[in-house]
Amino acid sequence: MTDDNKTKLLNRLRRIEGQMRGVTRMVEEDRYCIDILTQTQALRAALVKVETELLRNHVDHCVRGAFASGDSQDQQAKIEELVEVLQRTAR
């Protein structure tokens, strides 16, 4: 992962952490359920963006590197990792 990507990802995760604290506060304050649900949906969408960026980074660096290396075992391992993570996402 490049330093720039890492910084962006960490900033995004910190924003998500702040959102989560806000949702916790909303529950503690007995806020309106729909407002809380709206915020949890926003949290879920933000996490999907994090996953997408991580997947993109993995493909751009790790998978591309395995194929550039010509190492068929490493290539197969990267393919299996991708299939596994996509299967988990589909559940």
C-alpha positions in Angstrom: 0.0 0.0 0.0 1.4 3.4 -0.9 1.8 6.0 1.9 -0.8 8.2 0.1 -3.4 5.4 0.0 -2.7 4.4 3.6 -3.2 8.0 4.8 -6.5 8.3 2.9 -7.7 5.0 4.2 -6.7 5.9 7.8 -8.5 9.2 7.5 -11.6 7.5 6.2 -11.5 5.0 9.0 -11.2 7.8 11.6 -14.3 9.5 10.1 -16.1 6.2 10.4 -15.0 5.8 14.0 -16.4 9.3 14.7 -19.7 8.4 13.0 -19.9 5.3 15.1 -19.5 7.3 18.3 -22.2 9.6 17.1 -24.6 6.7 16.5 -23.8 5.4 20.0 -24.6 8.8 21.4 -27.9 8.8 19.5 -28.9 5.5 21.0 -27.9 6.7 24.5 -30.0 9.8 24.0 -33.1 7.8 22.8 -33.1 9.6 19.4 -35.7 8.8 16.8 -35.2 5.3 15.4 -35.3 6.3 11.7 -32.6 8.9 12.3 -30.4 6.2 13.9 -31.1 3.8 11.0 -30.2 6.5 8.5 -26.8 6.9 10.3 -26.2 3.2 10.4 -26.9 3.0 6.7 -24.3 5.7 6.1 -21.8 3.8 8.3 -22.4 0.7 6.2 -21.9 2.6 3.0 -18.7 4.1 4.3 -17.3 0.7 5.2 -18.2 -0.6 1.8 -16.0 2.2 0.4 -13.2 1.2 2.7 -13.5 -2.4 1.5 -13.6 -1.3 -2.2 -10.4 0.7 -1.7 -8.6 -2.1 0.1 -9.7 -4.6 -2.7 -8.5 -2.1 -5.4 -5.2 -1.7 -3.6 -4.8 -5.5 -3.2 -5.4 -6.0 -6.9 -3.2 -3.1 -8.1 -0.3 -4.2 -6.0 -0.4 -7.7 -4.6 -2.2 -9.5 -7.4 -0.5 -7.5 -10.2 2.9 -8.3 -8.5 2.1 -12.0 -8.3 1.3 -12.1 -12.0 4.3 -9.9 -12.9 6.6 -12.3 -11.0 5.6 -15.3 -13.1 5.3 -17.4 -9.9 2.3 -19.7 -10.7 1.9 -20.7 -7.0 1.7 -17.1 -5.9 -0.7 -16.3 -8.7 -3.0 -19.2 -7.7 -2.8 -18.1 -4.1 -3.9 -14.6 -5.0 -6.7 -15.9 -7.1 -8.0 -18.1 -4.3 -7.8 -15.2 -1.8 -9.9 -13.0 -4.1 -12.5 -15.7 -4.7 -12.7 -16.3 -0.9 -13.1 -12.6 0.0 -15.7 -12.1 -2.7 -17.6 -15.2 -1.4 -17.6 -13.7 2.1 -18.9 -10.4 0.7 -21.7 -12.1 -1.1 -23.1 -13.6 2.1 
